[in-house]
Amino acid sequence: MADPTTVRSYPFGPIHALEIDPTYFWLQDHEPLARVKLPYGEEGWLLTRYDDVRTALGDPRFSLAQATVRDVPRLTPQRYGGILTDQDPPDHTRLRRLVAKAFTARRVEQLRDRAERITDELLDEMVKGGQPADLAQALAVPLPGLMVCELIGVPYADRDQFRDWVGAWMSVTALSPEQRGDYIGRLAGYVATLAEQRRQTPTDDLLGALVTAQEEDDRLTAEEVVQLTLVILAAGYESTASQIVNFTYALLTHPDQLALLRSRPDLMPGAVEELMRWVPLLAAADVLPRYALVDVELSGGTVPAGEPVLLAKHAANRDPRRYEDPDRLDLTRDAQGELGFGHGAHHCLGAPLARLDIQTALTALLARFPELRLAVPEDRIKWKSGMAVRGPVALPVAW
Amino acid sequence: MSEHWRIAVDREACLGSGVCAATAPGHFRLDDGRSRPVEDDVEADDIVLDVADMCPAEAITVHDAAGNRLAPDSDIGPRTA
């Protein structure tokens, strides 16, 4: 068992751009089970090695449901979590199965034309507005928002309002718990109204399908319909928007890789996987700690039964034990198995949609703007703070 | 005698999400990052139908002894035009 006498304060310090604190890599080598204390909650073990993080994500001996009855290590007074992420199989399986049907790779693939059309329209607008333009507001934020609204069935007129509510929900420290709760309440009320409309007039969108599952087969409660929709919305907005900006930034600051991708557009699907691996989306460890149900032997020691582990997925994705020369962004690499979308029973439901959004956005940017570049020096870019995910506040580009 | 089903995983389509192995560890395991059935031929068990429905790559299929496809099931979720 690891030495529990050294307890580190976590997170380690302020984050800068897409850099990963070197402490993570020191821990990989010297303290793969590191005792940490977060601003709130009990102490936990920080996992940094790929194999350990993957085990904690996918092995049924680790539980998310336990987090509902424990004083979870966390960054905020309130803990993260909700429907789906508060459950373990087999309880989790009933709901996950119903929602998963909407997110298969095949079904999302059918939205590709729609994604391409939306992207083209957004880029038309960006060009009309002239140079420089903020890529975040012009493309990265509206595209995934519109796509998830498309999937769920949120009316066009309500979409801006919706995005503000969801953005507030995803905030870690930018808002007070009361403000956050207020936004979530308004969002839930709105979704309940949309669901009610679908009870009167059935629709073919995701919310319509969830309502049908509730009405016909009694497989969902009305409350579950709302909660599931909220989870999908939250996941579909901020994280994908941030990654489109982050990936564009990564390409523009790695000219050799950008040139390679321009010359070989066929590399795009694999390039997105490699960018998922290389770019640290989360500001810190995964917001959902897992609890060991029994003593679990990991590469760095034993996690005692009943104790929580925090998963540094971004460090795991740069573990030299798993990926050769891990800090190098190499778009020709086989990044399969990267942990950005998680792993196991809670693997990101929206991964196929996120991949579609990102591939479509990057493909269109490269095809339309052969001279795409940052419009300000790299060190002038302002990065988000107080949010669960990283990303530039704005990404000024010229073309 | 209890009913038997046949499980197949398309290893080309599999994305290695690990949803199956975590949800039904008795029936699926990851091998070299991709899923495999622990046994191809299993006694009827609803969990394998659930898992086939949950696979994000739709890489898992379940057939009954007569060769009828039991999962993935296509009656859940939105129809897309």
Chai-1 contact restraints between the chains, C-beta under 6 A:
chainA,res_idxA,chainB,res_idxB,connection_type,confidence,min_distance_angstrom,max_distance_angstrom,comment,restraint_id
A,G58,B,G18,contact,1.0,0.0,6.0,A-B,restraint_1
A,G58,B,A22,contact,1.0,0.0,6.0,A-B,restraint_2
A,P60,B,P25,contact,1.0,0.0,6.0,A-B,restraint_3
A,P89,B,T23,contact,1.0,0.0,6.0,A-B,restraint_4
A,T93,B,T23,contact,1.0,0.0,6.0,A-B,restraint_5
A,T93,B,D50,contact,1.0,0.0,6.0,A-B,restraint_6
A,R96,B,M54,contact,1.0,0.0,6.0,A-B,restraint_7
A,R97,B,D50,contact,1.0,0.0,6.0,A-B,restraint_8
A,R97,B,D53,contact,1.0,0.0,6.0,A-B,restraint_9
A,R97,B,M54,contact,1.0,0.0,6.0,A-B,restraint_10
A,A100,B,M54,contact,1.0,0.0,6.0,A-B,restraint_11
A,K101,B,I76,contact,1.0,0.0,6.0,A-B,restraint_12
A,K101,B,G77,contact,1.0,0.0,6.0,A-B,restraint_13
A,A102,B,G77,contact,1.0,0.0,6.0,A-B,restraint_14
A,T104,B,E58,contact,1.0,0.0,6.0,A-B,restraint_15
A,A105,B,A57,contact,1.0,0.0,6.0,A-B,restraint_16
A,R106,B,E58,contact,1.0,0.0,6.0,A-B,restraint_17
A,R107,B,T80,contact,1.0,0.0,6.0,A-B,restraint_18
A,Q110,B,T80,contact,1.0,0.0,6.0,A-B,restraint_19
A,D204,B,P78,contact,1.0,0.0,6.0,A-B,restraint_20
A,D204,B,R79,contact,1.0,0.0,6.0,A-B,restraint_21
A,D205,B,P78,contact,1.0,0.0,6.0,A-B,restraint_22
A,L206,B,P78,contact,1.0,0.0,6.0,A-B,restraint_23
A,A209,B,G77,contact,1.0,0.0,6.0,A-B,restraint_24
A,A209,B,P78,contact,1.0,0.0,6.0,A-B,restraint_25
A,Q336,B,G33,contact,1.0,0.0,6.0,A-B,restraint_26
A,G337,B,G16,contact,1.0,0.0,6.0,A-B,restraint_27
A,G337,B,G33,contact,1.0,0.0,6.0,A-B,restraint_28
A,H343,B,G18,contact,1.0,0.0,6.0,A-B,restraint_29
A,G344,B,G18,contact,1.0,0.0,6.0,A-B,restraint_30
A,G344,B,A22,contact,1.0,0.0,6.0,A-B,restraint_31
A,A345,B,A22,contact,1.0,0.0,6.0,A-B,restraint_32
A,A345,B,T23,contact,1.0,0.0,6.0,A-B,restraint_33
A,H347,B,S17,contact,1.0,0.0,6.0,A-B,restraint_34
A,H347,B,V19,contact,1.0,0.0,6.0,A-B,restraint_35
